[in-house]
Every structure is written in C-alpha cells, then in structure tokens.
Amino acid sequence: MYQFFRQYLNTITSSIICDEEFQLIEEAFTLKAMKKKQFLLHEGTVCRYMAFIIKGAMRQYSIDDKGNEHIVRFGIEGWWMSDRESLRSLKPTKYNIDALEDCQLMIATNDQLNWVKEQSPLFFKMAHILDERHSIAAQHRIEASMNYTAEEKLKDLIKNYPDFLKRFPQNMLASYLGISPETFSRVRKQIGRQ
C-alpha cells in the first residue's frame, strides 16, 4: 500500500526517498479502508484527517437549504482529500466527504502532518509543491466558474480530467461544474457532434 505513495512522492519531488526517511512517513500515516458510501467527514463536525487516496474515488460536497448537492471536488488515486480549513482551524466543516467507490487511504492528523514535514525534507518539499498546484487549480476553478460557458466548462473537464466522465455519474459531474443535469446532457451531445 505504501509503495504507491512512495512512487508518488518520488515523482512529485523528482527525487528518490531513502528507506529511513520513508519509514518516518509510514509512522505518521495510518492505512484506512472505506466502503462505497462511507463518510470520511460529515457536515458540522471538525475535520480530523488528511487522506491520501491509494485506491478508489471520493467527493467533497455541501448541501444547500433546498437539499441540492454542490460538489466542490472529486478525489481519485494519487489525490488528497480533506477540508483543509476545518483541519487547520478545528472549526466545524460545511462539507461532507464520502467514498464513491471502495477506497484504500492513508490518513494522518494535522499534528502528524506537521511532524512528518519537520522530519522528512522530501515530504516537506512535496507538500510545498502540492500547495502551489492546489492554489493554481483553485484559481483556475474560480475563473471557470465565473467566466466559462457550460460548453467551455465541460470541454475544460474533458481536457483536464477525462477519466471523470468514465468514473462519475452525469448528475455529479453537472453538480461539480455548476450546471443542471439537463444542460450537461445537452452540451455533451453538442460536443459529441463536433
């Protein structure tokens, strides 16, 4: 299980982590299996873990006053899932995180993450690189949300995350893009004809 993360870390950092340093990372994380539809986080609770997805898929979403789901992100193999704001501030989250498929995760608390960043220079480097990537992705998502048409949003999704179309139901993808399922279906057909 940890071997997948080791390869991931080496790829992200363009380095090779030694056994001794990797053992520190193994000590900081716990392996966790989750079944499909099981929750990692419930709205109104404090987020306690950062999870690295070894296998499976998850989603992070909120539910509005009318009962509509608003998916803010998906997570697949090699991605991290958490409510970072709640994890850091220890304030209750407004999000739910659940498994869309059976999952194998590596989880760590905020204290464990801070400890391993101090102990492992490569883990620290990886965290820095991922923070930069996350910031850029968040900025792109905000821009797309505010300025893209439904067609542009779907084309962007197809370009950047083609596997999402195979792994996630159309209604969830529509929620993620901030469009109705009907619009998603219509635009997908239009794109298919182009």
N, C-alpha and C positions, 0 to 999 in steps of 0.2 A: 504493500500500500504506500509506504513512504517513498518507494523508489520512483513513483510517478512525480511526487513533489520534488525529489532530488533532481530529476531531469528538468523539470520546470524551472527550478531555481538556477540551475546551470545555464539554461537557455536565456532566461531573463537577464542575468548578470553577465553573460558571455564569459563565464569563469567555470572552474571545476572546484567544487567544495570538497574539502578533505573529510575523512571519516570522523575525526574528532570533533570538528565544527558541526557536522551534520548530526551527530549524536546529541548535541545541545538542542538542536531544533526538535528532534524526536522527543526529548524530555519535556519541551514546552507544550507540545500538542498531544491531544487525545484523539484516538480514532472513534468515530461515531457512525453507526448505520442508521438510516432513516427509511421508513417505508413511504411509498407514494401516499400523498395527502397528509402526512405527519407534519406538524409545525415545529420549526426551529424558534420562531418568535411570534408572539401574539400582541396585537394592538393593546396598549395600556400597560404593558409590562416593561421592565427595564431589560435592554439587550445585554446579555452577559458574555456572548461569544462572537468571535470572528471565525467564520468557517471557510475552509478551502475545499472545493468540490473535486474529489478524486474521480468519482463516477456518479452520473445522474444529472438531473436538472431541477432547478428551483425557480421560484419567482418571489419578488418583493412587491407588495401592493397595499393600497389603502382602500377603505370602503366609505363612500360618501353617505350623506344623510338619507339618500333615496335607495341605498343598498347597492349602488353600482360600484364595481371593482375598477380601480385605476392602477394598472401595473406600471411600476416605475422602472423595474429592471428584471431581467432574467439572469440566471446563472447556469453555466454548463461546466463540463470538465475543464479544469485549469483556471476557473474563476473563483473569486472570493464573494461571500455573501455575509451581510451584516447590516445593521443600522448603525453606521459609524457615529452619528450624532448621539444616539442613546448610549452606545457602548462607552463613549468618552465622557459624556456629561452625567451619566447614571440617571437620566430623566426618562420617564415612560415614553415609549415609542408610539407613533401613529400608524405604524406599519405591521403587516403580517408577513412572515416568510414561511413558505411551505414547500414540500417536495412535490414536484410534478411527475417524478419517476422515483423508483427506489434509488437511494443515494448512499455513497460512502464518502464520509467527510473527515477532515482533520479540523479539530476545533481548539481554540485557545482563548483564555480570558484576556482582558486588556492588560492586566499585570503580567501575565505570561508573555504576551507580545512585547511589552516594554523590556522585560528581562532578556528575551532572546535577541532583541535588537541590540542590547548592550553587550551580549556575549558573542554574537556572530556578526562579523563585519559584512559577510555576504548577504545575510538576511536583512541587515540594515540597508545595504545597497539596493536589494530587491524592493524593499518597502518604499524607498525613495523613488525608484523608477516607476513603481506602480502608482504612487501618489501623483506623479506627473501625468501618467497616462490617464488616470481617473479624472483628473482636472480637465484635461483636453477633451476627453469623451463627454464629460458633463457639459462643458461649454458647447460642444457640437450638438448635443441633445437639446439644450435650451434653444439654440439657434434654429434647429429643425422644427422644434415645437412652435416657435413664434413665427417663422418665416416661410416654411415649406408648405406646398400644397399637399393634399392627400397622395397624389401620384408621386411627388418628389419624396415624401416620407417613405412610401413603400419601395421605391427604387433604391433609396438610401439603405433601407433594411436589407433588401436583396443583395446589394453590393457588399455591405459590411458584415452581414450575418446570414448568409444563405442557408445555413443549417436550421435556422429558426423556423423556416417555412415547412420543414420536414418534421420538426420535433414538437411544435406547439400548435394548438388549435387556432383556427382563424379568429374566433372571438377574442382570444387572449392577445393575439398579435394586434388586432384592432384596438384593444384597450391600451396596449403598450404605445401604439402610435397616436393615440388620442383621437381616433376616428370611429365612426359607427361600424358594426359588422357589415351592414349593407353597403356602405361606402367602400370598405375594404374589398368586399367581393366584386363590386363593380369595377374598381380601379385595377384589381388583379386581372380581371378578364381583359380590360383595355390594354394592359401591359403585355399580356399573353398574345394579343393580336398584333403587336408592334414588331 
